[in-house]
Structures are given as C-alpha cells and as structure tokens.
Amino acid sequence: MPDENVFIMDGIKTQWDDDVMVITESGFDRTATLDNDGNILSSTFGKQGEPFLHHWFGKMKPMIDEFRSIDREYANA
C-alpha cells in the first residue's frame, strides 16, 4: 500500500491502492479491508461495525476515485 495514499479524518485512517481501501480506527485495534465495490474482504470491526464501514466507504469512495484519477493522469503525462 503506497504511503502517500493516506487520508486521516475524525480519527479514521484510510489508505488505498488501485484495488482496495483499508480503514483503521486510530487508538483501537480495528482495521478493515474493502474492495472497490464496498465488499468487506477482512475486518476486525466485528459485525456491529459493518454499518459504519459501509457508511465510511460511501463517504470516502468518491474522493479516493478522484485521487486515483489524478494519479493516473500524472502517471500518463
């Protein structure tokens, strides 16, 4: 996972590459990996954390897609 692809907001660290998004709650041992469609691939948030993960994915996905688009644009320049 590229170190430059990190966004931290409200104590939630979000990292991404071309295929997945990793969500980590700062100060807690909770991490989840979601694919580009929002499917949870792995999670330590537990069943009760799934609604939050889907909410966070929906909130962050448009921004991350825009970042990915910018990265591709510069890579092809």
PyMOL Python script that loads the backbone (N, CA, C, O; Angstrom):
from pymol import cmd

cmd.read_pdbstr("""\
ATOM      1  N   MET A   1       0.855  -1.172   0.000  1.00  0.00           N
ATOM      2  CA  MET A   1       0.000   0.000   0.000  1.00  0.00           C
ATOM      3  C   MET A   1       0.901   1.235   0.000  1.00  0.00           C
ATOM      4  O   MET A   1       1.735   1.376   0.894  1.00  0.00           O
ATOM      5  N   PRO A   2       0.758   2.124  -0.969  1.00  0.00           N
ATOM      6  CA  PRO A   2       1.609   3.320  -1.046  1.00  0.00           C
ATOM      7  C   PRO A   2       1.422   4.229   0.176  1.00  0.00           C
ATOM      8  O   PRO A   2       0.295   4.523   0.574  1.00  0.00           O
ATOM      9  N   ASP A   3       2.530   4.665   0.759  1.00  0.00           N
ATOM     10  CA  ASP A   3       2.477   5.532   1.932  1.00  0.00           C
ATOM     11  C   ASP A   3       1.834   6.882   1.634  1.00  0.00           C
ATOM     12  O   ASP A   3       1.260   7.502   2.528  1.00  0.00           O
ATOM     13  N   GLU A   4       1.922   7.345   0.385  1.00  0.00           N
ATOM     14  CA  GLU A   4       1.348   8.652   0.053  1.00  0.00           C
ATOM     15  C   GLU A   4      -0.173   8.607  -0.108  1.00  0.00           C
ATOM     16  O   GLU A   4      -0.813   9.658  -0.153  1.00  0.00           O
ATOM     17  N   ASN A   5      -0.752   7.434  -0.196  1.00  0.00           N
ATOM     18  CA  ASN A   5      -2.204   7.301  -0.354  1.00  0.00           C
ATOM     19  C   ASN A   5      -2.861   7.097   1.008  1.00  0.00           C
ATOM     20  O   ASN A   5      -3.397   6.029   1.305  1.00  0.00           O
ATOM     21  N   VAL A   6      -2.806   8.146   1.829  1.00  0.00           N
ATOM     22  CA  VAL A   6      -3.352   8.091   3.184  1.00  0.00           C
ATOM     23  C   VAL A   6      -4.165   9.354   3.431  1.00  0.00           C
ATOM     24  O   VAL A   6      -3.745  10.456   3.078  1.00  0.00           O
ATOM     25  N   PHE A   7      -5.332   9.180   4.040  1.00  0.00           N
ATOM     26  CA  PHE A   7      -6.173  10.295   4.424  1.00  0.00           C
ATOM     27  C   PHE A   7      -6.669  10.015   5.833  1.00  0.00           C
ATOM     28  O   PHE A   7      -7.198   8.936   6.099  1.00  0.00           O
ATOM     29  N   ILE A   8      -6.504  10.979   6.745  1.00  0.00           N
ATOM     30  CA  ILE A   8      -6.946  10.804   8.132  1.00  0.00           C
ATOM     31  C   ILE A   8      -7.976  11.887   8.445  1.00  0.00           C
ATOM     32  O   ILE A   8      -7.722  13.076   8.253  1.00  0.00           O
ATOM     33  N   MET A   9      -9.137  11.459   8.927  1.00  0.00           N
ATOM     34  CA  MET A   9     -10.199  12.383   9.302  1.00  0.00           C
ATOM     35  C   MET A   9     -10.986  11.774  10.458  1.00  0.00           C
ATOM     36  O   MET A   9     -11.347  10.598  10.423  1.00  0.00           O
ATOM     37  N   ASP A  10     -11.246  12.580  11.474  1.00  0.00           N
ATOM     38  CA  ASP A  10     -12.044  12.150  12.627  1.00  0.00           C
ATOM     39  C   ASP A  10     -11.495  10.879  13.273  1.00  0.00           C
ATOM     40  O   ASP A  10     -12.260  10.035  13.740  1.00  0.00           O
ATOM     41  N   GLY A  11     -10.175  10.747  13.298  1.00  0.00           N
ATOM     42  CA  GLY A  11      -9.564   9.578  13.920  1.00  0.00           C
ATOM     43  C   GLY A  11      -9.630   8.309  13.098  1.00  0.00           C
ATOM     44  O   GLY A  11      -9.299   7.230  13.590  1.00  0.00           O
ATOM     45  N   ILE A  12     -10.052   8.428  11.857  1.00  0.00           N
ATOM     46  CA  ILE A  12     -10.127   7.267  10.962  1.00  0.00           C
ATOM     47  C   ILE A  12      -9.083   7.441   9.872  1.00  0.00           C
ATOM     48  O   ILE A  12      -9.083   8.435   9.145  1.00  0.00           O
ATOM     49  N   LYS A  13      -8.198   6.466   9.768  1.00  0.00           N
ATOM     50  CA  LYS A  13      -7.147   6.466   8.739  1.00  0.00           C
ATOM     51  C   LYS A  13      -7.624   5.613   7.570  1.00  0.00           C
ATOM     52  O   LYS A  13      -8.012   4.457   7.738  1.00  0.00           O
ATOM     53  N   THR A  14      -7.586   6.201   6.403  1.00  0.00           N
ATOM     54  CA  THR A  14      -7.999   5.487   5.186  1.00  0.00           C
ATOM     55  C   THR A  14      -6.812   5.447   4.239  1.00  0.00           C
ATOM     56  O   THR A  14      -6.251   6.487   3.896  1.00  0.00           O
ATOM     57  N   GLN A  15      -6.434   4.268   3.824  1.00  0.00           N
ATOM     58  CA  GLN A  15      -5.363   4.059   2.851  1.00  0.00           C
ATOM     59  C   GLN A  15      -5.960   3.337   1.654  1.00  0.00           C
ATOM     60  O   GLN A  15      -6.960   2.630   1.780  1.00  0.00           O
ATOM     61  N   TRP A  16      -5.338   3.521   0.482  1.00  0.00           N
ATOM     62  CA  TRP A  16      -5.870   2.853  -0.698  1.00  0.00           C
ATOM     63  C   TRP A  16      -4.772   2.614  -1.717  1.00  0.00           C
ATOM     64  O   TRP A  16      -3.726   3.264  -1.721  1.00  0.00           O
ATOM     65  N   ASP A  17      -5.059   1.648  -2.584  1.00  0.00           N
ATOM     66  CA  ASP A  17      -4.268   1.437  -3.797  1.00  0.00           C
ATOM     67  C   ASP A  17      -5.292   1.283  -4.922  1.00  0.00           C
ATOM     68  O   ASP A  17      -6.434   1.716  -4.770  1.00  0.00           O
ATOM     69  N   ASP A  18      -4.918   0.690  -6.017  1.00  0.00           N
ATOM     70  CA  ASP A  18      -5.848   0.572  -7.148  1.00  0.00           C
ATOM     71  C   ASP A  18      -7.009  -0.385  -6.881  1.00  0.00           C
ATOM     72  O   ASP A  18      -8.051  -0.291  -7.529  1.00  0.00           O
ATOM     73  N   ASP A  19      -6.833  -1.301  -5.934  1.00  0.00           N
ATOM     74  CA  ASP A  19      -7.805  -2.377  -5.767  1.00  0.00           C
ATOM     75  C   ASP A  19      -8.586  -2.372  -4.466  1.00  0.00           C
ATOM     76  O   ASP A  19      -9.705  -2.884  -4.423  1.00  0.00           O
ATOM     77  N   VAL A  20      -8.024  -1.807  -3.403  1.00  0.00           N
ATOM     78  CA  VAL A  20      -8.667  -1.906  -2.094  1.00  0.00           C
ATOM     79  C   VAL A  20      -8.561  -0.596  -1.316  1.00  0.00           C
ATOM     80  O   VAL A  20      -7.769   0.289  -1.641  1.00  0.00           O
ATOM     81  N   MET A  21      -9.392  -0.512  -0.275  1.00  0.00           N
ATOM     82  CA  MET A  21      -9.362   0.574   0.685  1.00  0.00           C
ATOM     83  C   MET A  21      -9.198  -0.067   2.066  1.00  0.00           C
ATOM     84  O   MET A  21      -9.915  -1.009   2.406  1.00  0.00           O
ATOM     85  N   VAL A  22      -8.254   0.445   2.858  1.00  0.00           N
ATOM     86  CA  VAL A  22      -8.034  -0.067   4.208  1.00  0.00           C
ATOM     87  C   VAL A  22      -8.435   1.023   5.191  1.00  0.00           C
ATOM     88  O   VAL A  22      -7.954   2.153   5.109  1.00  0.00           O
ATOM     89  N   ILE A  23      -9.319   0.677   6.119  1.00  0.00           N
ATOM     90  CA  ILE A  23      -9.840   1.619   7.103  1.00  0.00           C
ATOM     91  C   ILE A  23      -9.358   1.183   8.480  1.00  0.00           C
ATOM     92  O   ILE A  23      -9.538   0.032   8.878  1.00  0.00           O
ATOM     93  N   THR A  24      -8.737   2.125   9.211  1.00  0.00           N
ATOM     94  CA  THR A  24      -8.211   1.836  10.543  1.00  0.00           C
ATOM     95  C   THR A  24      -8.708   2.903  11.506  1.00  0.00           C
ATOM     96  O   THR A  24      -8.638   4.095  11.207  1.00  0.00           O
ATOM     97  N   GLU A  25      -9.206   2.483  12.650  1.00  0.00           N
ATOM     98  CA  GLU A  25      -9.638   3.428  13.673  1.00  0.00           C
ATOM     99  C   GLU A  25      -8.466   3.701  14.604  1.00  0.00           C
ATOM    100  O   GLU A  25      -7.984   2.802  15.292  1.00  0.00           O
ATOM    101  N   SER A  26      -8.016   4.947  14.619  1.00  0.00           N
ATOM    102  CA  SER A  26      -6.860   5.334  15.437  1.00  0.00           C
ATOM    103  C   SER A  26      -7.148   5.108  16.920  1.00  0.00           C
ATOM    104  O   SER A  26      -8.225   5.436  17.416  1.00  0.00           O
ATOM    105  N   GLY A  27      -6.161   4.540  17.615  1.00  0.00           N
ATOM    106  CA  GLY A  27      -6.293   4.282  19.040  1.00  0.00           C
ATOM    107  C   GLY A  27      -6.975   2.974  19.374  1.00  0.00           C
ATOM    108  O   GLY A  27      -7.068   2.607  20.545  1.00  0.00           O
ATOM    109  N   PHE A  28      -7.447   2.271  18.379  1.00  0.00           N
ATOM    110  CA  PHE A  28      -8.114   0.991  18.582  1.00  0.00           C
ATOM    111  C   PHE A  28      -7.513  -0.026  17.622  1.00  0.00           C
ATOM    112  O   PHE A  28      -6.936   0.337  16.597  1.00  0.00           O
ATOM    113  N   ASP A  29      -7.653  -1.278  17.958  1.00  0.00           N
ATOM    114  CA  ASP A  29      -7.123  -2.340  17.106  1.00  0.00           C
ATOM    115  C   ASP A  29      -8.218  -2.792  16.137  1.00  0.00           C
ATOM    116  O   ASP A  29      -8.615  -3.957  16.120  1.00  0.00           O
ATOM    117  N   ARG A  30      -8.697  -1.832  15.327  1.00  0.00           N
ATOM    118  CA  ARG A  30      -9.748  -2.142  14.366  1.00  0.00           C
ATOM    119  C   ARG A  30      -9.281  -1.743  12.969  1.00  0.00           C
ATOM    120  O   ARG A  30      -8.936  -0.589  12.715  1.00  0.00           O
ATOM    121  N   THR A  31      -9.278  -2.714  12.085  1.00  0.00           N
ATOM    122  CA  THR A  31      -8.869  -2.489  10.705  1.00  0.00           C
ATOM    123  C   THR A  31      -9.773  -3.311   9.792  1.00  0.00           C
ATOM    124  O   THR A  31     -10.159  -4.435  10.115  1.00  0.00           O
ATOM    125  N   ALA A  32     -10.096  -2.727   8.657  1.00  0.00           N
ATOM    126  CA  ALA A  32     -10.907  -3.451   7.667  1.00  0.00           C
ATOM    127  C   ALA A  32     -10.358  -3.172   6.278  1.00  0.00           C
ATOM    128  O   ALA A  32      -9.839  -2.090   6.005  1.00  0.00           O
ATOM    129  N   THR A  33     -10.477  -4.151   5.417  1.00  0.00           N
ATOM    130  CA  THR A  33     -10.107  -4.015   4.010  1.00  0.00           C
ATOM    131  C   THR A  33     -11.355  -4.231   3.177  1.00  0.00           C
ATOM    132  O   THR A  33     -12.051  -5.236   3.318  1.00  0.00           O
ATOM    133  N   LEU A  34     -11.628  -3.259   2.299  1.00  0.00           N
ATOM    134  CA  LEU A  34     -12.792  -3.333   1.418  1.00  0.00           C
ATOM    135  C   LEU A  34     -12.326  -3.270  -0.031  1.00  0.00           C
ATOM    136  O   LEU A  34     -11.339  -2.607  -0.348  1.00  0.00           O
ATOM    137  N   ASP A  35     -13.049  -3.968  -0.909  1.00  0.00           N
ATOM    138  CA  ASP A  35     -12.717  -3.891  -2.330  1.00  0.00           C
ATOM    139  C   ASP A  35     -13.364  -2.645  -2.936  1.00  0.00           C
ATOM    140  O   ASP A  35     -14.027  -1.886  -2.229  1.00  0.00           O
ATOM    141  N   ASN A  36     -13.178  -2.432  -4.219  1.00  0.00           N
ATOM    142  CA  ASN A  36     -13.683  -1.227  -4.891  1.00  0.00           C
ATOM    143  C   ASN A  36     -15.204  -1.157  -4.970  1.00  0.00           C
ATOM    144  O   ASN A  36     -15.756  -0.118  -5.333  1.00  0.00           O
ATOM    145  N   ASP A  37     -15.880  -2.238  -4.639  1.00  0.00           N
ATOM    146  CA  ASP A  37     -17.342  -2.248  -4.636  1.00  0.00           C
ATOM    147  C   ASP A  37     -17.920  -2.121  -3.232  1.00  0.00           C
ATOM    148  O   ASP A  37     -19.138  -2.147  -3.055  1.00  0.00           O
ATOM    149  N   GLY A  38     -17.048  -1.982  -2.231  1.00  0.00           N
ATOM    150  CA  GLY A  38     -17.506  -1.851  -0.850  1.00  0.00           C
ATOM    151  C   GLY A  38     -17.696  -3.161  -0.121  1.00  0.00           C
ATOM    152  O   GLY A  38     -18.195  -3.177   1.004  1.00  0.00           O
ATOM    153  N   ASN A  39     -17.304  -4.265  -0.743  1.00  0.00           N
ATOM    154  CA  ASN A  39     -17.385  -5.564  -0.083  1.00  0.00           C
ATOM    155  C   ASN A  39     -16.273  -5.668   0.956  1.00  0.00           C
ATOM    156  O   ASN A  39     -15.122  -5.335   0.673  1.00  0.00           O
ATOM    157  N   ILE A  40     -16.612  -6.124   2.145  1.00  0.00           N
ATOM    158  CA  ILE A  40     -15.639  -6.269   3.213  1.00  0.00           C
ATOM    159  C   ILE A  40     -14.858  -7.555   2.983  1.00  0.00           C
ATOM    160  O   ILE A  40     -15.418  -8.650   3.028  1.00  0.00           O
ATOM    161  N   LEU A  41     -13.558  -7.410   2.736  1.00  0.00           N
ATOM    162  CA  LEU A  41     -12.694  -8.567   2.499  1.00  0.00           C
ATOM    163  C   LEU A  41     -12.172  -9.138   3.803  1.00  0.00           C
ATOM    164  O   LEU A  41     -12.037 -10.353   3.947  1.00  0.00           O
ATOM    165  N   SER A  42     -11.876  -8.253   4.762  1.00  0.00           N
ATOM    166  CA  SER A  42     -11.457  -8.671   6.104  1.00  0.00           C
ATOM    167  C   SER A  42     -11.763  -7.530   7.053  1.00  0.00           C
ATOM    168  O   SER A  42     -11.778  -6.367   6.651  1.00  0.00           O
ATOM    169  N   SER A  43     -12.008  -7.865   8.322  1.00  0.00           N
ATOM    170  CA  SER A  43     -12.348  -6.817   9.278  1.00  0.00           C
ATOM    171  C   SER A  43     -12.167  -7.298  10.708  1.00  0.00           C
ATOM    172  O   SER A  43     -12.464  -8.447  11.033  1.00  0.00           O
ATOM    173  N   THR A  44     -11.674  -6.398  11.559  1.00  0.00           N
ATOM    174  CA  THR A  44     -11.651  -6.640  12.997  1.00  0.00           C
ATOM    175  C   THR A  44     -12.658  -5.707  13.683  1.00  0.00           C
ATOM    176  O   THR A  44     -12.644  -5.586  14.908  1.00  0.00           O
ATOM    177  N   PHE A  45     -13.529  -5.049  12.913  1.00  0.00           N
ATOM    178  CA  PHE A  45     -14.566  -4.178  13.464  1.00  0.00           C
ATOM    179  C   PHE A  45     -15.731  -4.987  14.029  1.00  0.00           C
ATOM    180  O   PHE A  45     -16.515  -4.474  14.828  1.00  0.00           O
ATOM    181  N   GLY A  46     -15.845  -6.229  13.623  1.00  0.00           N
ATOM    182  CA  GLY A  46     -16.951  -7.067  14.068  1.00  0.00           C
ATOM    183  C   GLY A  46     -18.222  -6.779  13.289  1.00  0.00           C
ATOM    184  O   GLY A  46     -18.291  -5.834  12.502  1.00  0.00           O
ATOM    185  N   LYS A  47     -19.217  -7.607  13.522  1.00  0.00           N
ATOM    186  CA  LYS A  47     -20.500  -7.476  12.830  1.00  0.00           C
ATOM    187  C   LYS A  47     -21.145  -6.118  13.110  1.00  0.00           C
ATOM    188  O   LYS A  47     -21.759  -5.528  12.221  1.00  0.00           O
ATOM    189  N   GLN A  48     -21.008  -5.624  14.340  1.00  0.00           N
ATOM    190  CA  GLN A  48     -21.616  -4.350  14.703  1.00  0.00           C
ATOM    191  C   GLN A  48     -20.942  -3.165  13.998  1.00  0.00           C
ATOM    192  O   GLN A  48     -21.522  -2.082  13.935  1.00  0.00           O
ATOM    193  N   GLY A  49     -19.730  -3.355  13.469  1.00  0.00           N
ATOM    194  CA  GLY A  49     -19.025  -2.295  12.765  1.00  0.00           C
ATOM    195  C   GLY A  49     -19.334  -2.216  11.275  1.00  0.00           C
ATOM    196  O   GLY A  49     -18.931  -1.258  10.616  1.00  0.00           O
ATOM    197  N   GLU A  50     -20.037  -3.199  10.738  1.00  0.00           N
ATOM    198  CA  GLU A  50     -20.311  -3.224   9.299  1.00  0.00           C
ATOM    199  C   GLU A  50     -21.084  -2.002   8.800  1.00  0.00           C
ATOM    200  O   GLU A  50     -20.734  -1.468   7.747  1.00  0.00           O
ATOM    201  N   PRO A  51     -22.130  -1.530   9.514  1.00  0.00           N
ATOM    202  CA  PRO A  51     -22.818  -0.325   9.037  1.00  0.00           C
ATOM    203  C   PRO A  51     -21.872   0.884   8.939  1.00  0.00           C
ATOM    204  O   PRO A  51     -21.937   1.651   7.978  1.00  0.00           O
ATOM    205  N   PHE A  52     -21.002   1.046   9.931  1.00  0.00           N
ATOM    206  CA  PHE A  52     -20.035   2.135   9.877  1.00  0.00           C
ATOM    207  C   PHE A  52     -19.112   1.997   8.669  1.00  0.00           C
ATOM    208  O   PHE A  52     -18.863   2.975   7.964  1.00  0.00           O
ATOM    209  N   LEU A  53     -18.606   0.795   8.427  1.00  0.00           N
ATOM    210  CA  LEU A  53     -17.690   0.580   7.306  1.00  0.00           C
ATOM    211  C   LEU A  53     -18.361   0.910   5.976  1.00  0.00           C
ATOM    212  O   LEU A  53     -17.745   1.525   5.106  1.00  0.00           O
ATOM    213  N   HIS A  54     -19.604   0.509   5.816  1.00  0.00           N
ATOM    214  CA  HIS A  54     -20.319   0.818   4.574  1.00  0.00           C
ATOM    215  C   HIS A  54     -20.571   2.323   4.450  1.00  0.00           C
ATOM    216  O   HIS A  54     -20.477   2.884   3.358  1.00  0.00           O
ATOM    217  N   HIS A  55     -20.890   2.970   5.568  1.00  0.00           N
ATOM    218  CA  HIS A  55     -21.075   4.430   5.566  1.00  0.00           C
ATOM    219  C   HIS A  55     -19.769   5.125   5.193  1.00  0.00           C
ATOM    220  O   HIS A  55     -19.752   6.018   4.345  1.00  0.00           O
ATOM    221  N   TRP A  56     -18.668   4.707   5.838  1.00  0.00           N
ATOM    222  CA  TRP A  56     -17.368   5.343   5.581  1.00  0.00           C
ATOM    223  C   TRP A  56     -16.931   5.115   4.137  1.00  0.00           C
ATOM    224  O   TRP A  56     -16.412   6.027   3.493  1.00  0.00           O
ATOM    225  N   PHE A  57     -17.138   3.915   3.634  1.00  0.00           N
ATOM    226  CA  PHE A  57     -16.802   3.622   2.240  1.00  0.00           C
ATOM    227  C   PHE A  57     -17.563   4.567   1.307  1.00  0.00           C
ATOM    228  O   PHE A  57     -16.973   5.151   0.397  1.00  0.00           O
ATOM    229  N   GLY A  58     -18.859   4.716   1.531  1.00  0.00           N
ATOM    230  CA  GLY A  58     -19.664   5.592   0.691  1.00  0.00           C
ATOM    231  C   GLY A  58     -19.224   7.042   0.767  1.00  0.00           C
ATOM    232  O   GLY A  58     -19.316   7.781  -0.214  1.00  0.00           O
ATOM    233  N   LYS A  59     -18.752   7.440   1.916  1.00  0.00           N
ATOM    234  CA  LYS A  59     -18.285   8.810   2.111  1.00  0.00           C
ATOM    235  C   LYS A  59     -16.928   9.046   1.437  1.00  0.00           C
ATOM    236  O   LYS A  59     -16.700  10.114   0.867  1.00  0.00           O
ATOM    237  N   MET A  60     -16.038   8.070   1.496  1.00  0.00           N
ATOM    238  CA  MET A  60     -14.663   8.234   1.024  1.00  0.00           C
ATOM    239  C   MET A  60     -14.465   7.825  -0.433  1.00  0.00           C
ATOM    240  O   MET A  60     -13.557   8.337  -1.087  1.00  0.00           O
ATOM    241  N   LYS A  61     -15.279   6.927  -0.954  1.00  0.00           N
ATOM    242  CA  LYS A  61     -15.074   6.373  -2.300  1.00  0.00           C
ATOM    243  C   LYS A  61     -15.006   7.444  -3.387  1.00  0.00           C
ATOM    244  O   LYS A  61     -14.103   7.374  -4.221  1.00  0.00           O
ATOM    245  N   PRO A  62     -15.911   8.439  -3.432  1.00  0.00           N
ATOM    246  CA  PRO A  62     -15.800   9.448  -4.496  1.00  0.00           C
ATOM    247  C   PRO A  62     -14.480  10.224  -4.441  1.00  0.00           C
ATOM    248  O   PRO A  62     -13.884  10.510  -5.479  1.00  0.00           O
ATOM    249  N   MET A  63     -14.031  10.560  -3.249  1.00  0.00           N
ATOM    250  CA  MET A  63     -12.777  11.293  -3.108  1.00  0.00           C
ATOM    251  C   MET A  63     -11.587  10.429  -3.534  1.00  0.00           C
ATOM    252  O   MET A  63     -10.693  10.900  -4.236  1.00  0.00           O
ATOM    253  N   ILE A  64     -11.581   9.182  -3.111  1.00  0.00           N
ATOM    254  CA  ILE A  64     -10.482   8.290  -3.457  1.00  0.00           C
ATOM    255  C   ILE A  64     -10.463   8.019  -4.963  1.00  0.00           C
ATOM    256  O   ILE A  64      -9.391   7.945  -5.566  1.00  0.00           O
ATOM    257  N   ASP A  65     -11.633   7.872  -5.569  1.00  0.00           N
ATOM    258  CA  ASP A  65     -11.676   7.702  -7.024  1.00  0.00           C
ATOM    259  C   ASP A  65     -11.079   8.915  -7.730  1.00  0.00           C
ATOM    260  O   ASP A  65     -10.384   8.771  -8.735  1.00  0.00           O
ATOM    261  N   GLU A  66     -11.350  10.104  -7.207  1.00  0.00           N
ATOM    262  CA  GLU A  66     -10.774  11.321  -7.791  1.00  0.00           C
ATOM    263  C   GLU A  66      -9.252  11.332  -7.635  1.00  0.00           C
ATOM    264  O   GLU A  66      -8.533  11.680  -8.572  1.00  0.00           O
ATOM    265  N   PHE A  67      -8.761  10.952  -6.455  1.00  0.00           N
ATOM    266  CA  PHE A  67      -7.311  10.851  -6.252  1.00  0.00           C
ATOM    267  C   PHE A  67      -6.693   9.838  -7.209  1.00  0.00           C
ATOM    268  O   PHE A  67      -5.630  10.085  -7.777  1.00  0.00           O
ATOM    269  N   ARG A  68      -7.358   8.697  -7.388  1.00  0.00           N
ATOM    270  CA  ARG A  68      -6.852   7.676  -8.313  1.00  0.00           C
ATOM    271  C   ARG A  68      -6.789   8.229  -9.737  1.00  0.00           C
ATOM    272  O   ARG A  68      -5.838   7.967 -10.474  1.00  0.00           O
ATOM    273  N   SER A  69      -7.805   8.989 -10.111  1.00  0.00           N
ATOM    274  CA  SER A  69      -7.842   9.594 -11.442  1.00  0.00           C
ATOM    275  C   SER A  69      -6.681  10.573 -11.623  1.00  0.00           C
ATOM    276  O   SER A  69      -6.039  10.581 -12.674  1.00  0.00           O
ATOM    277  N   ILE A  70      -6.413  11.381 -10.628  1.00  0.00           N
ATOM    278  CA  ILE A  70      -5.290  12.327 -10.687  1.00  0.00           C
ATOM    279  C   ILE A  70      -3.974  11.563 -10.787  1.00  0.00           C
ATOM    280  O   ILE A  70      -3.102  11.939 -11.570  1.00  0.00           O
ATOM    281  N   ASP A  71      -3.819  10.498 -10.006  1.00  0.00           N
ATOM    282  CA  ASP A  71      -2.594   9.691 -10.070  1.00  0.00           C
ATOM    283  C   ASP A  71      -2.386   9.123 -11.469  1.00  0.00           C
ATOM    284  O   ASP A  71      -1.271   9.140 -11.989  1.00  0.00           O
ATOM    285  N   ARG A  72      -3.462   8.619 -12.079  1.00  0.00           N
ATOM    286  CA  ARG A  72      -3.347   8.060 -13.439  1.00  0.00           C
ATOM    287  C   ARG A  72      -2.985   9.150 -14.440  1.00  0.00           C
ATOM    288  O   ARG A  72      -2.186   8.926 -15.349  1.00  0.00           O
ATOM    289  N   GLU A  73      -3.572  10.321 -14.272  1.00  0.00           N
ATOM    290  CA  GLU A  73      -3.303  11.434 -15.177  1.00  0.00           C
ATOM    291  C   GLU A  73      -1.819  11.820 -15.142  1.00  0.00           C
ATOM    292  O   GLU A  73      -1.194  12.014 -16.185  1.00  0.00           O
ATOM    293  N   TYR A  74      -1.270  11.928 -13.940  1.00  0.00           N
ATOM    294  CA  TYR A  74       0.145  12.282 -13.819  1.00  0.00           C
ATOM    295  C   TYR A  74       1.058  11.148 -14.263  1.00  0.00           C
ATOM    296  O   TYR A  74       2.137  11.398 -14.798  1.00  0.00           O
ATOM    297  N   ALA A  75       0.639   9.908 -14.047  1.00  0.00           N
ATOM    298  CA  ALA A  75       1.454   8.774 -14.478  1.00  0.00           C
ATOM    299  C   ALA A  75       1.526   8.699 -15.991  1.00  0.00           C
ATOM    300  O   ALA A  75       2.520   8.226 -16.541  1.00  0.00           O
ATOM    301  N   ASN A  76       0.475   9.164 -16.678  1.00  0.00           N
ATOM    302  CA  ASN A  76       0.433   9.105 -18.135  1.00  0.00           C
ATOM    303  C   ASN A  76       0.955  10.380 -18.801  1.00  0.00           C
ATOM    304  O   ASN A  76       1.001  10.467 -20.028  1.00  0.00           O
ATOM    305  N   ALA A  77       1.345  11.362 -17.995  1.00  0.00           N
ATOM    306  CA  ALA A  77       1.825  12.650 -18.558  1.00  0.00           C
ATOM    307  C   ALA A  77       3.217  12.528 -19.124  1.00  0.00           C
ATOM    308  O   ALA A  77       3.765  13.506 -19.631  1.00  0.00           O
TER     309      ALA A  77
END
""", "prot")
cmd.dss("prot")
cmd.show_as("cartoon", "prot")
cmd.util.cbc("prot")
cmd.orient("prot")
